[in-house]
Each structure stands twice: as structure tokens, then as C-alpha cells.
Amino acid sequence: MKALLSIKEIFASLVNTFVFDGTPKVKPEQIVFLTMQGKIHRNGMFRYFDRDTLALVVDEERRPWFLIGFENQTGIDPDMDIRNLTYDATTWHWMMMKIRQTRKKIRCAKKSGREIHLEPDDLSYRIPCVTIVLHYGKKEWKPRTLAQSMPQNDCENLKRLSADYKINVENIAFLTAEVLGYLHGDFRAIARYLQAQRLGTEADFFVGDPDMKIMYWETLEVLKAFSADRIVESVLDSLIQSEKTEPTKGGVVMAGAFEQYMNTVLEEKMEKEKKAWLLEKQRWDKEKRNRDEEIGEAVSTFVILAQRLMLEEGLSAQEACDRLLLKGKLREKIMKFLFH
């Protein structure tokens, strides 16, 4: 999912959907991805962490506008409020550091008479900082505030003085049709697939929509990760390999890809069954030849024994066969040789 959200077109779509209610205020070229590392104390140890996806959004004149990060969660983490506090604190600390560095850069440039050249992430003033949790689970996220996670705190004075903190959560499997319409087609496909899984209607998901197109192989990897169907995983894995090598112009039409794959699988299955049948037939033919050879040898042996009885003891053909206890078809075959 990190790889998919690192595509500017996808990231901008998420920003426009969840920050600006579907209004296309942010374009992909306004996204400047940042790498930011922080430190958190968990399980008795300090651990370094990286934000899932964090970006500086600049305005149309390339001036810093706001910072926004998306955190991916497949399940509900009861400590997410504290984690987000840490993420935001790390971002604010980074912002303060950048402002100090930028101001120093400007002072040095002015002092030396050099032209001042600022990069988009050279901040000289504070800007808003937003973190949104993208939750992909089948249950809606609760609680959403620090206060809600402390129901035992019934003291009004403490409630009034304690700092609360709200986490912004988007339950992807519960998005309305209107919100889905704002999303980029690739992320919309993921959201609809998760919704279908939640409702138990994912069986015909990929073949039921002839207009569904996937533009990025990273999306196929996300869909594969969320799938629990062996056939779906096989189709997606095949598509991932081909799209990495040679992307399909205009995107992969999922219904057509699945239909083609299933036809190929059916043909391969029929060819496999045909080969298995031919091998089995060869085995049967060989066994039949062996049986015929064994029967031929048995007939020859009994004919010789019967003829010896007829010569040495003067028995008729019938009497010789009786003496040898021959019956049925074997007796008939031997009798033909004795009469000749």
C-alpha cells in the first residue's frame, strides 16, 4: 500500500477526497513527498519509525501550503491515538527545525549578497499538519478521540483541563457511493473490493464490472494482498508480472483479464486431462499386450500338454482337456489347436 500511495496521482486523489470533500484543489504536481523518521517507545524499547506516506502540498505558486500523511491500518489499533500524537509531534518538530534552517539560509544569503533560492520544503512559516488513518478492516473504527479511550475519567475538572486529541479515520470498506466517486479509479477499485468482502459479495467482483480498469501494478499487488481466493491471487499475480514488464496502455480491463485467464486455465486443464488420458490409455494398452502375451504362452503350454496326453495315453481332445481341468474360453482356444 505504501508503494501505491507514493504515486502522486493516487495521493492527490486521496487528499482531494478526504480533505476537500471531492473538490479537485490539489494536483499531482503539487505533491512533494517527504521522508521523516521519528522515535517511539514501545514494548520497553525505543524504536525508530517512518511515516507510511507523508507529503508537503504546495500551492500553485510552489509555496508551502500544508503537510499531510496517510497511515495504513488493516485492523483497529487501540493505541492509534497515541501513535498519531507521536507522528504529529515528530512532524511539528521537523517543521520547527526547517523554519530555523530556512531563516538561517535567508540571513546568510542576504549577508553574502547571494540570490535567495528556496526549495519547496524550505519552510519559513508554520503550516497546517494533518494525519489521516486509512482503515481497511471490516469493522468501523472506534474510539476516535483520546477522551473516548478513557471512559473511567468522569471528573469534569480533569476533562476540562486535559488535552484531547482526535484521530482522523476513514473506514475504506464503508465509504458511500458519493465518496467512492471522488477517488482515483485504482483506489476506488480497492475500496469497492473491501466493501464487497465486508458484504460477502466478492465472488464475481472482478468479472461483474466491465468498466473497471487498473492503471498501476501496485494496485494489483494491494488487491492480491487483500484477497483470500486462490484463483483471484493467481490471476492478479499473472497480471502483476506482465504489467511490471510491459504496462497495458489505458489500463488493465479486469473483467477481460479474468475471462481470458479463466479460458486459458480451462484450456490448460483440458490439455492436462487429455495428456493424462493418453498416458492412462498407453498404460492400459501395455497391460493388455502383456495379458495377451501371457494368455498366448498359457495356451501354447496347455496345447503341448494336451497333445502329449493324447499321444501317450490315447486320449481324445475332450478327455485331454478334462484331465487338464480346462474350462471356458481357454478350453475353446485350446480345442481349436487340438482339432487342427
N, C-alpha and C positions, 0 to 999 in steps of 0.2 A: 504493500500500500504506500510506503514511503516513496518508492520509485514513481508510482503513478501520480502522487500529489506533487512531485518535483517537476512535473510538466506544467509549464506556465499557463497553458490554455485551461487545463483542469483546475489549477489553483485559483485562477481569476474567476472561473465559473463558481467555485465554492464561495469565494469572497462576495461576489455579487448576489448569490442566492441567500446566504446566511447573515450577511451584514447589511445589504441594501435591498433586501426583500425582492430580489429578482431584477432590480434595475441595473442595467449594464454600465456601471460607473467606472469599473476597473478593467483595463485592457491587459492582455498578457505582457505587453512590453513595459507595463508599469510595475511589474513584479521583479524584485531583486532578492534572490534567495540568500539567506544568511546561515552561517554555521556558528552555533553558540553552544559552548559546553558549560555545564554547571556542576555543582556538587550537592549531594543529598545524603542524609544519614538514614540508612535502612538496615534492619537486621544486625544492629550493633556495629556497623561499619560505614565509613564514608565512601560513597560510590559516585563516580563521575557519570553524567548523563548528557545526552544530546537531545535536543528537541526533535520530535518526529519530522515536522516541516515548519520552518519559520521563514518569514519574508518581510522585507521592508517594501511598503507600497508607496510609490512616488506619485506626485500629481502630474498633470500633462506638461508642466514646465520642469519636470525631473527634480522637484523639491520634495523632501521627506514629508509624507502625509501621515502614515500610521504603521505600526508593527502588528503583524498578526501571525499566530501559529495555530496549526491543527494537530491535535493529539488523537491517535487512533486507539480505540478500545473495542475488543471483541466481547468483553464481559464487564460487569459493573464492579468497579474498584471502590470500596468504601473509603479509601484514603485519597481518592482523586482530588478532593478539595484541598488537602494539604499539599499534594503533589503540584497542583496548579498554582498554589500560592508560591511554591518554590520556583516553578517555571517563570512566573510573572516577576518575582523578585530578582531572579537572575537577569531577566530581560531589562528591568528598570536599572539594575546596576550597570549592565552593559551600556545602556543609554547614557547614564551619567558619565561613564568613562569616555564614551565617544564625544560627548559635548565638551568635556575638558580638553580632549585631544584636538578637537576641531578648533576650539577657541585659541589654543596654543599655536596651531598651524596658521591661523589667520594672523595672530600677533607677529609670528616670525616672518611671515610673508610681507607684512606691512613694514616691519623693521628693516628688512633687507631690500625693500623696494621691488620685490618679485611679484609677478601676477598671481593672484589667488585662484587656485584651481581646486575645486571641491568635488569629491565623488558623491554619488547619491547617499551613501551611508555615512558621510561626514556630517553628523548632526550638530547643529548649533543651538537648538532649542528642543524642548520636550514635545513629544508627540504621543498620541494615544497608543496603548498597548492592549491587544485583545488575544485571548486564548479560547479556542472552541474545541470541545471534545466531540469527535465523530464516533458515535457508539453504534456498533454493528450487530448487537445482540437481539434476541427475540423478546426481551422484556424491556419496558420503559425504565429509564434511569431515575432512581430515587435514592437518597435525597439530593437536592441540588444546591443547598446552602450549608455553610458551616454550622449555623444555628440549628438547622433541622437535624443535623447529626448529633446534637446534644439535647435530646428531649428532657433529660433529667434537670437541666438548668431552668428552674422555674422562678428564679429570683429576678424580678423586674429591674432592680438596680443594676445587676450584672448584665442583663440583656441590653440595657440602655448604654452601658459603658463598654461592653465587649465589641470588638470589631468583627463584623460579619463578613462573609465572603461568598459570592455566588459563582458557581461554575456554569459556563455556557455549554449545554449539551444538545446535540442534535441526534435524535434516535432515527437512524437512517432507514430502518425497516418499517418505520411508522410515518414516513413523510406523506403528505397529501398529494393528490394528483397535480394541484396547482404548483406546489413547491418542486415536484419532480420535473415539471415542465421548464423550470428555470435552469436546471442543471445541464451541464455538458452531456452529450449523448452517452459517452462511456461511463461516467459516474452514475448517470440515470439508470443504465443497464444494471449496474451493481446494486443500486438501491432497490430496483424493481425485483431483482433476483432474491435479495434478502427478504423483501416483503412476501414474495411467493413462497419462500421457505417457511416463513412465520405462519402463513395461512395454509400451508400444506398443498400448494398448487404448482410446485416447481417441476412436476413430471414432464410437461410439454412446454416449458418456459421458452426454450431456445428455438423451437420449431413453430411456436404459436404466433410469433410476431414477424411477418415477412419483411418489415421495415427496419428491424433492429440491425444497426451497423456498429462495429467496434473499430476505432481508429488506431488504438495503441495496443501493442502486445503486452504492455504492463497491465492493462485492464484484463486481458485473458488470464494472466497469472493470478490476479486477485480473485477472479471468478473461480478458477481452479482451486485456490486455497479455501474458498468458502463451500465448495461442492463436496458432497458425500456420496456422489454417484460415480461408479467406476467407469461407465460408458462416457458420461459427461467429461470426466477427467481425461480420458483417452483422447476424446475429440479436441478438447482445449489444449492438451499437451502437443498434439499434432499441429494445431494452428499456431501455437507459440513458436515452435521450431521453424515453421515456414515463414511466419511474419518477421521473425528476427533476421532471417536470411534475405527475404525479399518481400517487403511490405506490400499489401494489396492496395492498389490505387483506389481511393474513395472509401476505403474501409472494408472490413470483412462482413458480408451479409450472413448473419449467424444461422438463419433458417436454412439457407442454401448450403452452408458449410456442413451443418449437421446432417442434412439429407444426403449430400454427396458422401459423407463419411459412412453413414449407415448403409448406403448402397455398396460402397467399397467393402465394408465389413461383411455384408451379405454375400457378395461375390467371392470374397476370400473364404468365407465359411463353406460356401457351396464347392469351391475348388478343393478345400481341405477335405470335405466329406467325400468328394469324388476320388481323390487320391487314396483316402482310407479305404473306400470300397474296392478300388483296383488292387490295392495291396492285399485286402481280405480275399478277393477273388483269386489272386495268384496263389495265396496260401491254400485255398480250397482246391484249386486245380492240381497243385503239387500233391496234396494229400490224396486226391482221387487217383492220380497216376501211381502213387505209392501203393494204394489199396489194390488197384488193378494189377500191378506187378506182383503183389503178394498173392492175390487170388490166382493169377496165372501160374505162379510157382506151385501153389497148392493143388491146382487142377492137374498139372503135369505129374506131380508126385503121386496123386491118387490114381491117375490113369496107369502109371507104371506098376503100382501095387496091384491094381485090379487085373491087369493083363498077366502079371506073374501068377496070380491065383487061378486064373482061367487056364493057363498053360500047365502049371504044376499039379493042380488038383482037379482039372477038368470041369471047373465051374462055369456056369453061364454068366453073361454080363450082369443080369439081375442078381444072381446069387453072390457074385463078387462084390457088388455094391452093398448088398445086405451085410456081408461079412465085414465090410469096412464101415458099416453104420452110416452110410451116406444118405442124405435126405435133401429134399427141396431142390432149389436151383443148382446147387453144386452137383447133386446126383444127375440132374438133367444134362449139365455140361459134360460130365464125365461119360455118360451113356452115349453121347454123340460120337465121342472119340473111340469108344469100345466097339460100336457097330461098324465104324469105318475100317 
